[in-house]
Amino acid sequence: MKHLAVAALAAALLASPAQADTFVDNVNGITLDEAGKVARFTGFIMDDDGMILRVLDDTSKRPKRKEIEFHVDGEGRVVVPGMIDSHVHVLDIGFAQLTLDLSPAKSLDEALARIQAYAAAHPDRPWIIGTGWNHEAWGMGSFPTAAELDAVTGGRPTWLMRVDGHAGWANSAAMAAAGIGTATQAPEGGSIERDAAGAPSGILVDAAMGLVAPHVPKPRPIDEDSAFALAQMWLLENGVTTVADMGTTIEEWQTFRRAGDRGDLRLRIAAYAAGVQAMQLIGGPGPTPWLYGDRLRLNGVKLYMDGALGSRGAWLKAPYADAPGQRGLPLMTDTQLGNLMSRAAFDDFQVAVHAIGDKANSSTISAIAELSQTYKGDRRWRIEHAQVIDPADIARLSGLDVVASMQPQHQTSDRLMAEARLGPERLAGAYAWKSVQATGTPLAFGSDAPVEPAKPFWGLAAAITRADAGGQPFGGWQPQERLSRAEALGGLHHRRGPTASSRRRRSTALQWATAPISCS
């Protein structure tokens, strides 16, 4: 597939006078119409801000040269609308590039070698901070330990986040700095992994990460600005022009605002605050207006019902198949969830609930069904991940005003781990995009970057084939859940996705049409 040169288009735009329109002709354009069907176009007109004013098919009348400032020959290359990633952590994408990134490590030994090399290369840093480790990908039957970190970190406090963000790996110095010892009890909604003698092993799951986090040096505003610049470049280079930032803190919101004030905000960011307190701090009485020319808005709030499968924090109805004594970690009660959702909905914030395990999803669906009796209208309750759902609960989605925010790449990455965690009896409701869609529930696809790379075409491939980059398993995993190309593309150009709220009414066609064009 040929690629439309972004540099050529950028040069044409920069050379154009203010308010000039550019006509790009002779392209192989692919988009979706309002019915969700694949539509083709062969040309488009955009203004000097890169906004698409109109798309043209073969039957459309071409503008005359005197009506358009610039004409560009697309030379038959493929053009698609900018992709919407409905679930990312923007600054974390950048910080993964600024700190130690363990995602490429294929074994514990390789991870330890990377940690040791990073420590040697940065002797001035008081803490060694990093992300991306995944003990499941290392073929380990257990978590790594503080003792293993101690051997390569030279006594410097070290804190490394698991790839899913739901567990942290600390060395002995970091645990000492946080005052964590044998007598330390895990907070509600968290766990401290322990060795045979009962001493903390170095792994803290979900809420227990809060024991270490306050002691880790906080990034400075200049560090956050650098992280945002890297993240924005990465997303735009991969064709992502709109994102939902899931779990926005006040510091992250201010980072976005600084970029907007400088004129450096090129992404469209729909932010979801990290809890009700941050929601009130940022939005006050309600969602913010769109700022910086439709580039930034606080849409709603993100709440957590449970953790993740990889760290066995996902809340299950029955015990884990590979850990019979564990069912996961609920991060709040059903009553707490309902109260927080109601508090947010009362002020018209869109509510997004992280739910991975089947028990967490069941509780979230029940809360939505109950609150829907009070909060009428276009609410678009979001379930983030909706990763493992009891088929009986999938059926309950029908008729509810729910958006299922799901991440196709999780299925290809998690397949073997999910089989071990769940056992065969619960796989029917795992990563069940087709079944969820069949209830009339819109799908909003994303990457959960930096958990998975923010590469929308990788997500499309996973949604269509349910096979990994090596084509495994042949024919796809749980192939009844495969989507068509149009359905998968619709998940990245969702009509009821992250930029929508009950206060914003924009037509589907306009939302797509105003997204900057990306190239494939």
LUMBA-662382 format. One record per residue (C-alpha): residue in one letter; x, y, z. Coordinates in steps of 0.25 Angstrom, whole numbers, padded with zeros to 4 digits, always signed. Last residue first. Example, Ala and Ser with C-alpha at 12.3 -4.5 7.8 and 13.67 -1.06 7.14 Angstrom:
2
S+0055-0004+0029A+0049-0018+0031
! end
This chain:
520
S-0008+0018+0023C-0009+0033+0024S-0016+0043+0034I-0026+0053+0030P-0030+0063+0041A-0043+0061+0048T-0053+0071+0043A-0060+0061+0034W-0062+0050+0044Q-0069+0059+0054L-0077+0066+0043A-0082+0053+0037T-0086+0047+0051S-0094+0060+0054R-0090+0068+0066R-0098+0069+0078R-0090+0072+0091R-0097+0073+0104S-0100+0058+0106S-0086+0055+0103A-0078+0051+0091T-0063+0052+0089P-0060+0038+0094G-0069+0030+0085R-0084+0030+0080R-0081+0030+0065H-0069+0022+0066H-0058+0024+0056L-0048+0014+0062G-0059+0004+0065G-0065+0007+0052L-0052+0002+0045A-0054-0011+0052E-0069-0012+0048A-0065-0008+0033R-0054-0019+0033S-0063-0029+0038L-0062-0034+0053R-0057-0047+0059E-0064-0052+0071Q-0068-0065+0066P-0053-0067+0064Q-0051-0070+0079W-0036-0069+0075G-0033-0067+0061G-0033-0076+0048F-0019-0081+0052P-0015-0077+0066Q-0006-0070+0063G-0004-0062+0050G+0010-0058+0055A+0005-0043+0057D-0006-0049+0066A-0019-0055+0062R-0033-0050+0065T-0034-0047+0050I-0043-0035+0049A-0041-0029+0062A-0026-0032+0063A-0024-0026+0049L-0031-0013+0053G-0023-0012+0066W-0010-0013+0058F-0015-0003+0049P-0018+0006+0061K-0004+0007+0066A-0004+0013+0080P+0005+0002+0085E-0001-0007+0096V+0000-0003+0111P+0005+0010+0106A-0005+0012+0101D-0019+0006+0105S-0020+0003+0090G-0034+0008+0086F-0047+0003+0081A-0061+0009+0083L-0072-0002+0081P-0086+0002+0081T-0096-0007+0089G-0107-0012+0080T-0107-0025+0087A-0100-0031+0075Q-0088-0022+0078V-0085-0029+0091S-0085-0042+0084K-0076-0038+0073W-0066-0031+0083A-0065-0043+0092Y-0052-0040+0099A-0055-0052+0108G-0069-0056+0109A-0068-0070+0103L-0055-0072+0110R-0061-0074+0124E-0062-0089+0124P-0049-0092+0117G-0040-0087+0129L-0040-0072+0134R-0026-0069+0138A-0019-0080+0129E-0027-0076+0117A-0025-0062+0119M-0010-0063+0120L-0010-0070+0107R-0019-0060+0100D-0014-0047+0107S-0006-0041+0096T-0015-0044+0084Q-0027-0040+0093H-0021-0028+0098Q-0019-0023+0084P-0034-0022+0082Q-0036-0011+0092M-0050-0009+0097S-0059+0003+0101A-0073-0002+0101V-0082+0009+0100V-0095+0008+0108D-0109+0014+0108L-0116+0001+0112G-0126-0006+0103S-0117-0019+0101L-0106-0019+0111R-0113-0030+0120A-0110-0040+0109I-0095-0038+0112D-0098-0041+0126A-0103-0055+0123P-0091-0057+0115D-0082-0054+0127I-0073-0043+0123V-0058-0043+0122Q-0051-0031+0116A-0061-0020+0117H-0049-0011+0115E-0055+0002+0120I-0070+0002+0121R-0075+0015+0117W-0089+0021+0121R-0094+0028+0108R-0103+0038+0116D-0113+0043+0105G-0126+0044+0112K-0130+0039+0126Y-0123+0039+0139T-0132+0033+0149Q-0136+0020+0143S-0123+0019+0136L-0116+0019+0150E-0121+0005+0152A-0117-0001+0139I-0104+0006+0140A-0101+0001+0154S-0105-0014+0149I-0096-0013+0137T-0084-0008+0146S-0087-0020+0156S-0087-0030+0145N-0074-0024+0139A-0067-0025+0152K-0072-0039+0154D-0067-0043+0140G-0054-0037+0142I-0049-0025+0134A-0057-0013+0138H-0051+0001+0138V-0064+0011+0139A-0066+0023+0130V-0076+0033+0134Q-0080+0045+0125F-0081+0057+0134D-0095+0063+0134D-0094+0069+0148F-0104+0059+0154A-0096+0048+0145A-0083+0050+0154R-0090+0049+0167S-0099+0037+0162M-0086+0030+0157L-0079+0032+0171N-0091+0027+0179G-0093+0015+0170L-0079+0011+0171Q-0079+0013+0186T-0091+0004+0187D-0085-0007+0178T-0073-0007+0187M-0060-0001+0183L-0046-0006+0178P-0051-0021+0176L-0038-0029+0176G-0038-0043+0170R-0044-0056+0172Q-0033-0063+0179G-0032-0077+0186P-0032-0085+0173A-0020-0078+0167D-0018-0084+0153A-0033-0085+0150Y-0036-0072+0157P-0047-0073+0167A-0062-0071+0162K-0069-0058+0160L-0056-0050+0156W-0051-0037+0160A-0038-0034+0152G-0026-0032+0161R-0020-0045+0157S-0007-0037+0153G-0009-0041+0138L-0024-0041+0139A-0025-0026+0143G-0031-0018+0154D-0045-0015+0159M-0056-0005+0159Y-0048+0007+0155L-0055+0021+0152K-0052+0030+0141V-0059+0044+0140G-0065+0052+0129N-0063+0060+0117L-0052+0070+0120R-0049+0077+0107L-0037+0080+0098R-0035+0082+0083D-0048+0088+0078G-0041+0102+0075Y-0033+0103+0087L-0044+0099+0097W-0056+0091+0096P-0065+0095+0108T-0063+0088+0121P-0071+0077+0127G-0079+0081+0139P-0080+0090+0152G-0065+0089+0155G-0058+0083+0143I-0043+0082+0147L-0044+0081+0162Q-0058+0075+0162M-0053+0064+0153A-0040+0062+0160Q-0048+0059+0173V-0058+0050+0165G-0047+0041+0160A-0036+0042+0150A-0043+0052+0141Y-0047+0047+0127A-0041+0056+0116A-0045+0057+0102I-0032+0061+0095R-0032+0066+0080L-0017+0065+0077R-0009+0077+0071L-0007+0085+0084D+0005+0093+0082G-0001+0107+0081R+0006+0111+0094D-0006+0113+0102G-0011+0099+0097A+0002+0092+0101R+0001+0099+0115R-0014+0094+0116F-0010+0080+0113T+0001+0081+0124Q-0010+0087+0133W-0019+0075+0130E-0007+0066+0133E-0005+0072+0147I-0020+0072+0150T-0020+0057+0147T-0026+0051+0135G-0030+0037+0137M-0033+0032+0123D-0029+0042+0112A-0039+0039+0101V-0031+0042+0088T-0033+0049+0075T-0023+0050+0063V-0017+0036+0063G-0010+0033+0050N+0003+0027+0055E+0011+0039+0054L+0000+0047+0061L+0001+0038+0073W+0016+0037+0074M+0017+0053+0073Q+0007+0055+0083A+0014+0045+0093L+0027+0052+0091A+0022+0066+0093F+0014+0061+0105A+0026+0055+0112S+0034+0068+0110D+0023+0076+0116E+0022+0067+0127D+0037+0068+0130I+0036+0083+0129P+0025+0082+0139R+0034+0074+0149P+0032+0059+0150K+0029+0054+0165P+0040+0047+0172V+0035+0034+0177H+0031+0034+0192P+0016+0036+0190A+0016+0024+0180V+0021+0014+0190L+0009+0011+0199G-0001+0015+0188M+0004+0003+0180A-0004-0005+0191A-0017+0000+0184D-0014-0009+0171V-0004-0019+0174L+0010-0018+0181I+0021-0027+0177G+0034-0026+0185S+0034-0040+0193P+0028-0034+0205A+0032-0043+0217G+0023-0055+0221A+0034-0065+0222A+0030-0072+0209D+0031-0059+0201R+0020-0048+0201E+0012-0041+0190I+0005-0029+0196S-0009-0027+0192G-0019-0016+0189G-0034-0012+0189E-0034-0010+0204P-0020-0006+0208A-0009-0016+0210Q-0004-0018+0224T+0011-0015+0228A+0016-0024+0239T+0026-0031+0230G+0032-0018+0225I+0028-0006+0216G+0033+0008+0222A+0032+0015+0208A+0047+0017+0208A+0050+0003+0212M+0041-0002+0201A+0049+0006+0191A+0062+0001+0197S+0058-0013+0197N+0054-0013+0182A+0040-0010+0177W+0032-0016+0166G+0018-0009+0164A+0005-0015+0160H-0008-0010+0153G-0001-0001+0142D-0004-0012+0131V+0011-0012+0127R+0015-0014+0142M+0021-0002+0148L+0035-0001+0153W+0040+0006+0165T+0055+0006+0169P+0062+0012+0181R+0077+0012+0179G+0084+0000+0186G+0093-0003+0174T+0081-0006+0165V+0085-0020+0159A+0085-0030+0171D+0075-0022+0178L+0065-0024+0167E+0066-0039+0168A+0064-0038+0183A+0052-0029+0181T+0045-0041+0174P+0039-0045+0160F+0025-0050+0160S+0022-0065+0159G+0020-0076+0148M+0030-0069+0139G+0029-0070+0124W+0035-0056+0122A+0023-0051+0115E+0015-0054+0128H+0025-0046+0136N+0021-0033+0128W+0030-0021+0131G+0026-0008+0124T+0030+0003+0133G+0041+0010+0139I+0047+0018+0151I+0061+0017+0156W+0061+0027+0168P+0072+0038+0172R+0076+0040+0157D+0090+0044+0156P+0096+0030+0153H+0088+0030+0140A+0095+0021+0130A+0099+0011+0141A+0085+0010+0146Y+0080+0008+0131A+0090-0003+0129Q+0086-0010+0141I+0071-0009+0138R+0073-0014+0124A+0081-0026+0129L+0070-0029+0139A+0059-0029+0128E+0068-0038+0119D+0069-0048+0131L+0055-0047+0134S+0051-0051+0120K+0046-0045+0107A+0049-0030+0110P+0044-0020+0100S+0034-0015+0110L+0044-0011+0120D+0044+0004+0117L+0053+0012+0127T+0049+0026+0127L+0047+0037+0116Q+0040+0028+0106A+0030+0022+0115F+0028+0036+0121G+0023+0040+0107I+0012+0029+0106D+0009+0031+0121L+0006+0046+0118V-0005+0041+0108H-0011+0030+0116V-0020+0024+0105H-0034+0019+0103S-0043+0023+0091D-0033+0024+0080I-0039+0032+0069M-0033+0030+0056G-0031+0042+0046P-0039+0040+0033V-0033+0030+0023V-0024+0033+0011V-0018+0023+0001R-0010+0028-0010G-0014+0030-0025E-0004+0040-0028G-0010+0050-0018D-0008+0062-0027V-0009+0074-0019H-0016+0087-0023F-0014+0100-0016E-0022+0113-0015I-0036+0108-0019E-0047+0115-0026K-0038+0120-0037R-0034+0106-0040K-0049+0101-0042P-0054+0092-0032R-0057+0077-0036K-0071+0073-0038S-0074+0060-0030T-0077+0047-0038D-0064+0041-0035D-0065+0044-0020L-0062+0057-0013V-0060+0060+0002R-0063+0073+0008L-0057+0083+0018I-0046+0075+0024M-0039+0083+0034G-0024+0084+0032D-0023+0098+0038D-0022+0104+0025D-0035+0099+0020M-0037+0085+0014I-0044+0080+0001F-0044+0065-0002G-0043+0056-0013T-0045+0041-0018F-0055+0037-0008R-0060+0023-0004A-0070+0019+0007V-0070+0007+0016K-0083+0006+0023G-0086+0011+0037A-0100+0016+0034E-0094+0030+0035D-0084+0027+0025L-0070+0021+0028T-0057+0025+0021I-0047+0021+0011G-0040+0030+0001N-0032+0025-0011V-0027+0039-0015N-0027+0046-0029D-0029+0060-0023V-0025+0069-0012F-0031+0083-0012T-0025+0093-0002D-0033+0105+0003A-0027+0118+0007Q-0031+0125+0020A-0017+0130+0023P-0007+0129+0011S-0002+0115+0007A+0012+0111+0008L+0010+0104+0022L-0001+0096+0016A+0006+0092+0004A+0018+0088+0012A+0009+0080+0022L+0003+0072+0010A+0017+0069+0005A+0022+0065+0018V+0010+0056+0021A+0014+0047+0009L+0002+0039+0005H+0006+0025+0006K+0006+0014-0004M+0000+0000+0000
! end
